[in-house]
């Protein structure tokens, strides 16, 4: 019987290894993909590695990741080791209390710890950045070091230190020559755990950082919100670094053992760590030194802080602006207007924000924005008429449009009859022909827009009966149609034709249609949301003059073209919009790129706090109903 079980065990082991390593292999292969798709390999290319090296942000994130991890590991290991020794010499009641204090941070949910750190730094007005991230990493690593060292200390003879001092050693010599060598395995184990925890951390880092400081986990999170294959390249580079370190740690001692006599074996313990640190340090120093300096330029030595959506800028615009002005641009990213609002309301200073229409209205009403100095702007005549003077800022006193578009239905032409779309509009999301074959976008505003429009109501209604009618329509949809409620993963999924229908922003639809000729885009006659994201300057901006310069640069032809051609969203620059959508343009023949303009049933969202809360509560119930239905 035992012999029969062995093959099964081996098969399970192979399957388990494949489960862990095949996704990594898949990612490495797609890091060499020529196209932007994360799932469709179109040819071998080093394009995304070049992009990773040219942008610099990813390499800086890598430098920050390992820099913070190495410093936090060293400090937490020293502090944790001495703390563990001190605790072991304390009274029993103190040891028991400290044991619980040490366990609490490890058992506490990371999100709670993260918010606690964030509030601490805000309370004491500590500017968030590299230092706050480092302090947070040191703090959450120390308990793991103490936990690793304590068992080794408990296994020691309690009279060992006293015996050493009786033989003439000083207390420091007894500690360093007797105690430390005996507990070295626990110290090394604690240091490795601390290093791993620091490199791996995302949640705490995300809440305690600022001033554009990002580690790799934050960078990958921001890049994963929309299609960016550079995420594969930077992740592959991370794997290569870790692999090199692991090889050094495991191979170097074996090689050293063959070359050294037994009398010198004790010295080899430091070789792997020293070699690994040297390789990491040299590599990171090389990565960090990529950017050159130019001559004197208008804003030489100044810094511009921008808070923008993730993956919402072109490949070259930031580097070009830095070259043109001599300024340094620090870009932070948010993934929702609400997240951006929290940071601005808490007093964090940025020079430029890129919020959506309804959020701009809120920021204006609450005094968080300053009026633009139009004497310093030369971009108004370059903007498309359909995106100027919108209801949230009628005279463009506070905002200059960045991207604009609509929300519509992306559909697979091989699965969906265009006649069905024209006849049913948004009601096609209740057509059981497509049951289980649709996506809903996880956005309360846009989902309720769809429901309100199909019922003939305004998407800005304040009537609670109408909002309840929309809620009932959405509940019927999720209960009968079993849609998959997703966020930005809808982009690549629809590009691969994995569902028949999906509610999607026009800019994302442009990418999908460019990748897959079988995809179409439809705007129902019942109306839709005409949205606009715009550049604004906060009231507490430190460099408004440089902010005006960037607004001009982003609205100029070259900057606007780079942004729109790379991201796929419709440019606010009239000439760029016409060139990209015209014959020979990158988006020629793609209907989603040109927003529907002037249609009487299309609307712009208006901010209303009371209505927002009602919709937010109802959308939560819709998602619960969807979860129960599935």
CORWO-V807443 format. One record per pair of residues at least 12 apart in sequence whose C-alpha atoms are under 8 Angstrom apart, sorted by the first residue. I is the first residue (numbers start at 1). J is the second residue. If there is no record, write none. Layout:
((I J) (I J))
This chain:
((27 232) (27 236) (28 232) (28 233) (28 236) (30 229) (30 232) (31 46) (31 48) (31 49) (31 229) (31 230) (31 231) (31 232) (31 233) (31 236) (32 44) (32 45) (32 46) (32 47) (32 48) (32 233) (33 45) (33 46) (33 47) (33 48) (33 229) (34 46) (34 47) (36 227) (36 228) (36 229) (37 227) (37 229) (37 492) (37 515) (38 227) (38 228) (38 229) (38 492) (39 492) (39 496) (40 496) (48 229) (48 230) (48 233) (49 230) (49 233) (49 234) (51 230) (51 315) (52 230) (52 233) (52 234) (53 290) (55 315) (55 316) (55 319) (56 288) (56 290) (56 291) (58 216) (58 219) (58 234) (59 287) (59 288) (60 214) (60 287) (60 288) (61 213) (61 214) (61 215) (61 216) (61 219) (62 215) (62 216) (62 238) (62 284) (63 215) (63 284) (63 285) (63 287) (63 288) (64 130) (64 213) (64 214) (64 215) (64 216) (65 198) (65 199) (65 214) (65 215) (65 216) (66 199) (66 280) (66 284) (68 133) (68 134) (68 137) (68 198) (69 137) (69 194) (69 195) (69 196) (69 198) (69 199) (70 195) (71 134) (72 134) (72 135) (72 137) (72 138) (72 141) (72 194) (72 195) (72 198) (73 138) (73 141) (73 191) (73 192) (73 194) (73 195) (73 198) (74 191) (75 138) (76 138) (76 139) (76 141) (76 142) (76 145) (76 191) (76 194) (77 142) (77 145) (77 187) (77 190) (77 191) (77 194) (79 142) (80 142) (80 143) (80 145) (80 146) (80 149) (81 145) (81 146) (81 149) (81 187) (83 146) (84 146) (84 149) (84 150) (84 153) (85 150) (85 153) (88 150) (88 153) (88 154) (102 143) (102 146) (102 147) (103 143) (105 140) (105 143) (106 140) (106 143) (106 144) (110 203) (110 204) (111 203) (111 204) (113 204) (114 203) (114 204) (114 205) (114 207) (114 208) (115 204) (115 207) (117 136) (117 204) (117 207) (117 208) (118 207) (118 208) (121 208) (122 346) (127 210) (128 208) (128 209) (128 210) (128 211) (129 208) (129 209) (129 210) (129 211) (129 212) (129 213) (130 209) (130 210) (130 213) (132 208) (132 209) (133 205) (133 208) (133 209) (136 204) (136 205) (136 208) (137 198) (137 205) (141 194) (141 197) (141 198) (142 194) (144 190) (144 193) (144 194) (145 187) (145 189) (145 190) (145 191) (145 193) (145 194) (146 190) (147 190) (148 186) (148 187) (148 189) (148 190) (149 183) (149 186) (149 187) (149 190) (150 186) (151 186) (152 182) (152 183) (152 185) (152 186) (153 183) (156 182) (160 178) (160 179) (161 174) (161 175) (161 178) (161 179) (164 178) (200 217) (201 217) (202 217) (202 218) (205 218) (206 218) (210 332) (211 305) (211 330) (211 332) (212 305) (212 330) (212 331) (212 332) (213 332) (222 310) (222 311) (222 333) (222 334) (222 335) (223 310) (223 311) (225 310) (225 311) (225 335) (225 488) (225 489) (226 310) (226 311) (226 488) (226 489) (226 491) (227 491) (227 492) (228 311) (241 280) (244 276) (245 276) (245 279) (245 280) (248 272) (248 275) (248 276) (249 272) (249 273) (249 276) (250 272) (252 271) (252 272) (253 268) (253 269) (253 271) (253 272) (256 268) (294 323) (294 326) (295 326) (296 326) (297 324) (297 325) (297 326) (298 325) (298 326) (299 325) (299 326) (299 327) (299 546) (300 325) (300 326) (300 327) (301 326) (301 327) (301 328) (302 326) (302 327) (302 328) (303 327) (303 328) (303 329) (303 330) (303 543) (304 327) (304 328) (304 329) (304 330) (304 350) (304 351) (304 543) (304 546) (304 547) (305 329) (305 330) (305 331) (305 332) (305 350) (305 351) (305 352) (306 329) (306 330) (306 331) (306 332) (306 350) (306 351) (306 352) (306 353) (307 331) (307 332) (307 333) (307 334) (307 340) (307 350) (307 352) (307 353) (307 354) (308 331) (308 332) (308 333) (308 334) (308 353) (308 354) (308 355) (309 333) (309 334) (309 335) (309 336) (309 354) (310 333) (310 334) (310 335) (311 567) (312 563) (312 567) (313 562) (313 563) (313 566) (313 567) (314 562) (314 563) (314 564) (314 565) (314 566) (314 567) (315 562) (315 563) (315 566) (316 562) (317 554) (317 559) (317 562) (317 563) (321 550) (321 553) (337 355) (337 356) (337 359) (340 355) (341 359) (341 363) (344 368) (345 368) (347 540) (349 538) (349 540) (349 541) (349 542) (350 537) (350 538) (350 540) (350 541) (350 542) (351 537) (351 538) (351 540) (351 541) (351 542) (351 543) (351 544) (351 547) (352 535) (352 536) (352 537) (352 538) (352 541) (352 547) (353 534) (353 535) (353 536) (353 537) (353 538) (354 402) (354 533) (354 534) (354 535) (354 536) (355 533) (355 534) (355 535) (355 536) (356 531) (356 532) (356 533) (356 534) (357 392) (357 531) (357 532) (357 533) (357 534) (357 604) (357 605) (357 606) (358 392) (358 605) (358 606) (358 607) (359 607) (360 392) (360 399) (361 392) (361 393) (361 606) (361 607) (362 607) (364 398) (367 539) (368 538) (368 539) (368 540) (369 398) (369 536) (369 537) (369 538) (369 539) (369 540) (370 398) (370 537) (370 538) (370 539) (371 397) (371 398) (371 537) (372 397) (372 398) (372 399) (372 536) (372 537) (372 548) (373 548) (376 548) (376 549) (377 548) (377 549) (377 551) (377 552) (378 552) (379 552) (379 555) (379 556) (382 555) (382 556) (382 573) (382 574) (382 575) (383 401) (383 555) (383 572) (383 573) (383 574) (384 572) (384 573) (384 574) (386 597) (386 598) (387 401) (387 404) (387 532) (387 572) (388 401) (390 604) (391 604) (391 606) (392 606) (398 536) (398 537) (399 534) (399 535) (399 536) (399 537) (400 534) (400 535) (400 536) (400 551) (401 532) (401 533) (401 534) (401 535) (401 572) (402 532) (402 533) (402 534) (402 535) (402 554) (402 555) (402 571) (402 572) (403 532) (403 533) (403 534) (403 564) (403 569) (403 570) (403 571) (403 572) (404 530) (404 531) (404 532) (404 533) (404 569) (404 570) (404 571) (404 572) (404 595) (405 505) (405 506) (405 507) (405 530) (405 531) (405 532) (405 569) (405 570) (405 593) (405 594) (405 595) (406 505) (406 506) (406 528) (406 529) (406 530) (406 531) (406 595) (406 596) (407 446) (407 503) (407 504) (407 505) (407 506) (407 523) (407 528) (407 529) (407 530) (408 503) (408 504) (408 505) (408 506) (408 521) (408 522) (408 523) (408 524) (408 528) (409 426) (409 501) (409 502) (409 503) (409 504) (409 521) (409 522) (409 523) (410 494) (410 501) (410 502) (410 503) (410 504) (410 509) (410 519) (410 520) (410 521) (410 522) (411 500) (411 501) (411 502) (411 519) (411 520) (411 521) (411 522) (412 497) (412 499) (412 500) (412 501) (412 518) (412 519) (412 520) (413 518) (413 519) (413 520) (414 518) (415 500) (416 500) (416 501) (421 522) (421 524) (422 524) (425 454) (425 523) (425 524) (425 525) (425 526) (426 450) (426 451) (426 454) (426 524) (427 454) (429 477) (429 481) (430 476) (430 477) (430 480) (430 481) (431 481) (432 480) (432 481) (434 481) (434 500) (434 501) (435 480) (435 481) (435 482) (435 483) (436 481) (436 482) (436 483) (436 484) (437 483) (437 499) (437 500) (437 501) (438 481) (438 482) (438 483) (438 484) (438 499) (438 500) (438 501) (438 502) (439 483) (439 484) (439 485) (439 486) (439 490) (439 499) (439 501) (439 502) (439 503) (440 483) (440 484) (440 485) (440 486) (440 502) (440 503) (441 485) (441 486) (441 487) (441 490) (441 502) (441 503) (441 504) (442 485) (442 486) (442 487) (443 487) (444 615) (444 616) (444 619) (445 615) (446 529) (447 474) (448 467) (448 470) (448 471) (448 474) (448 615) (449 528) (449 529) (450 528) (451 470) (451 471) (451 473) (451 474) (452 466) (452 467) (452 469) (452 470) (453 526) (453 527) (453 528) (454 526) (455 470) (456 526) (459 529) (459 603) (459 605) (460 605) (460 606) (462 611) (467 615) (471 618) (471 619) (471 622) (474 622) (475 622) (475 625) (475 626) (478 622) (478 625) (478 626) (478 629) (479 625) (479 626) (479 629) (482 626) (482 629) (482 630) (483 626) (490 502) (491 508) (491 509) (491 511) (491 512) (492 512) (494 512) (495 511) (495 512) (495 513) (495 515) (495 516) (495 519) (496 516) (497 516) (497 519) (506 569) (506 592) (506 593) (506 595) (507 567) (507 568) (507 569) (507 570) (507 592) (507 593) (508 568) (508 569) (509 521) (509 592) (510 568) (510 569) (510 587) (510 590) (510 591) (510 592) (510 593) (511 568) (513 590) (514 587) (514 590) (521 591) (521 592) (525 601) (526 601) (527 599) (527 600) (527 601) (527 602) (527 603) (528 601) (528 602) (528 603) (529 602) (529 603) (529 604) (529 605) (530 595) (530 602) (530 603) (530 604) (530 605) (531 604) (531 605) (535 551) (555 572) (555 573) (556 573) (557 573) (557 575) (557 576) (560 572) (560 573) (560 576) (561 576) (565 580) (565 586) (568 593) (569 593) (570 593) (570 594) (570 595) (577 594) (581 593) (581 594))
